[in-house]
């Protein structure tokens, strides 16, 4: 019986298909889980001591029941957060916000940090709680090299469930941004300012009546 030789191009195509399948399986296993969604869990190249991230079990929501898990905290070994520098500046705490647009707030000054134009105040972590260790963020270096990016993984010690009002969703596509601002107080000038800011931004897309998808 005459043996048939497999053509090199057929072998090449077969190997390519196998590699593609393996790549897809690994990426789906490492970067996502079904329709779950998360953002902000990788350390970027330029990261300050304050961090914020979000996670949900699904990437599709009804606008009247939009609940996310908000993670926030800071690295205790980076730019020690309980410092006080100069006699006139003191650490007030960390304030959490969300917004439908992104802008740079680092270095911004406020008379009242609870009422910043364009931001919806969630809550503030007082300075004494901020230095307690309850909100530490650690680095998991097992994820440093991988298909999802060359970055350490953030491990948060604290998270909270939050609900975003339906009025914040635009009729078409839009954005939703979560902020954590480290708030300092200038005692002499009697003003607040933010010296470190973390933000996580996601897109919202309407896919049906009162339904949105995160991206």
N, C-alpha and C positions, 0 to 999 in steps of 0.2 A: 504493500500500500504506500502510495507516494505521499510524503510529508509536505505540507504547505508551510512556507515561511511567512511569518508575519511581517508586513511592511513596516519600515521604521516610522512612517507617518502615523500608522495605526497605533503603534506602541506609544508614540508621543502624545497622541490624543487621549489614550487611556490613562496615562500617567497624569496628564493635565486635569482630567475629570476627577481622579482620585484626590489630587491635591486641592482642587476647588471644594470638594465635599468636606474634606478634613478641615480646611480653612473656615468654611461656613459653620461647621459644628463647633469649632473652638471659639470663634468670635461670638456666636450666640451664647455659648456657655459662659464666656468670660465677661461680655459686655452687656448682657441683658438677660431677662428671664420672662419669657412669654410677652405679656403686654405691660409688665411692670416698668417703672420709670424712676430714674434717679439722675441727679445733676449736682456737681460740686464736690465729689468725693476724691478727686485726684489733686495732688499738689501741683500747681503750675510752676513755671520757672521763677516768677516773681510773686511770692506769697508773703503777706505780712503775718503778724501773730494772731489776727482775728480771722475766723473761718465761718462760713455758712453753707449749708447744702440742703437739698430737699429729696424726698423719696415718696413714692406711692405704689400701691399694689397694682394699679392700672394706669394706662396713659390716656384713658377716655373717661370723661366725667360729665355728669349733668350739672348745669350751671347753678342749680339750686342746692347742690350737695357736693361742693368742691372742697374736699378735705385733703390736706397734705401733711406729711410728717416733716417738721422743720428741725434740722440739726444745726447747732451753733456752739461755738466755744473758741478756745485759744490755746496756743502752745505755751506751756508754763516755762519752757527753757529758752524761749525766743523773746528778746526785748521785754523782759520781765514786767508783767502788766500791773503790778501793784506799786510801781515806782512813783515817787513824787520828785520832780526836778524843778529847780529854782523855788524860791519861797512863795512865788505868786501863782504857781500852777499846781493843780491837784487832779487826781483821777476820780471821775464821778461815777463811771459805770459803762455798761455796754447797752446800747439801744437797738431794738429790732424794728424793722419796717418792711413794708412791701409797696410796690408801685407798678404802674403800667408803662413806665419809661425808664431808661437808664441815663444817669449822668454821674459826673465825678463829684463826690462829696468830701474827699479827703482835704483837710485844711479849711473847710467851710466853717463859718462862725454863725452862731444862733443865739438869739435872746431866749428862746424857749425850744429846746430840742424835741419836745413832744409835738410841736406844731411847725414842722418844716414843710414848706410849699412843695407839693408834688409827691410827698411821702405819707403813707398811712401808718401811724404808730401802732405797733403790736404790744411791746412792753419793754421795760428796762430792767437789766440785772444790776443791782446796786454794787458799789465797789467792794463792800465787805463780802458779798456772795461771790463776786467775780474772782477773788483771790483765794477762795476756800478749796479749790481743787475739783469742785463738782462739774466744771465745764471744760476740763482739760481735753485737748486734741492731741492724739498720739500719731506717730508715723508707722505704718506697716510696710516694711521694705520688701515683703514677699511679692508685692505687685509691681516692683520697680521696673522690671523688664517684661513686657507683654504686648499682645496685639492691641490692647486698648490704649496704649500710650506709655511712654517712658517716664513714669512718675510714681512716687510713693502714694500709698492709699491712706486717706484720712480715717482715723478711728475716733468717733465722737463719744464722749461720756454722757451726753445729755441730748434729748430731743423732746419735742412737744407737737401735739396735733393742733393744726390751725385750720380755720374755715375762711375761705375768701368769698366775700359777698358777690352775688351775681351781677351787681351793678358795675363791677370792675371789668367785665368782659365786653370788648368791642363787638359790634355787629359782624365784622369780618375777622380776619386774622389780627393778632395783637401780640403784646409781650406782657410778661409778669416777671418782676425782678424783686428778689429778697435781699435786704441789706442788713448788715451788722456794723454799727458805728461805735468805735471806742470814743467815749465822750470825756473831754477834759474841761476843766473850768479855770478860767483866768480870774483869780480872786480880785485883783485890783481893778480890772476893766469890767468885772461882773458880766462876763459873757461866756458861753460855751463854744467849744470847737471840737472837730473830729480830727484826730491825728492818725488813725488807722481805719480803713474801711474794707469790708469784704462784701461781695455781691455774687449772687447766682441768678442767671437770666435764662428764661425759657420762653418759647413761643406758644401761643394758644390759637388753635384753628377750629372754626365752627365746621362740624361735619354732619349736622342734622339739627332738628328743632331742639334748642336748649342743650345741645351736646357739643363739647369741645374736646380736642385732642392736643396733648402736650407734645412739644418737639424741642 
